[in-house]
């Protein structure tokens, strides 16, 4: 039986999971992205979460590829954003 690999202290699952979204969007700096990839390569728990999140995003993107936002909804969102920007 193979022993699980121990991770260096900088590999913290809680911290990794807070950066997972940015990693999947390709928004992490190169060093942080490399650190995340190493973590996902070594941590089965985070790897499973990352795999699920990536599949969910891919599916959501495929399903929504041809969809457009109805104009009334677009106007409501714009109004809410403007209200939030004005502090109201």
Secondary structure as the mmCIF struct_conf table of DSSP 4:
data_model
#
loop_
_struct_conf.conf_type_id
_struct_conf.id
_struct_conf.beg_label_comp_id
_struct_conf.beg_label_asym_id
_struct_conf.beg_label_seq_id
_struct_conf.end_label_comp_id
_struct_conf.end_label_asym_id
_struct_conf.end_label_seq_id
HELX_LH_PP_P HELX_LH_PP_P1 UNK A 2 UNK A 8
TURN_TY1_P TURN_TY1_P1 UNK A 9 UNK A 10
HELX_RH_AL_P HELX_RH_AL_P1 UNK A 13 UNK A 24
TURN_TY1_P TURN_TY1_P2 UNK A 25 UNK A 26
BEND BEND1 UNK A 28 UNK A 28
HELX_RH_AL_P HELX_RH_AL_P2 UNK A 30 UNK A 42
HELX_RH_AL_P HELX_RH_AL_P3 UNK A 44 UNK A 63
TURN_TY1_P TURN_TY1_P3 UNK A 64 UNK A 66
HELX_RH_AL_P HELX_RH_AL_P4 UNK A 71 UNK A 85
TURN_TY1_P TURN_TY1_P4 UNK A 86 UNK A 87
#
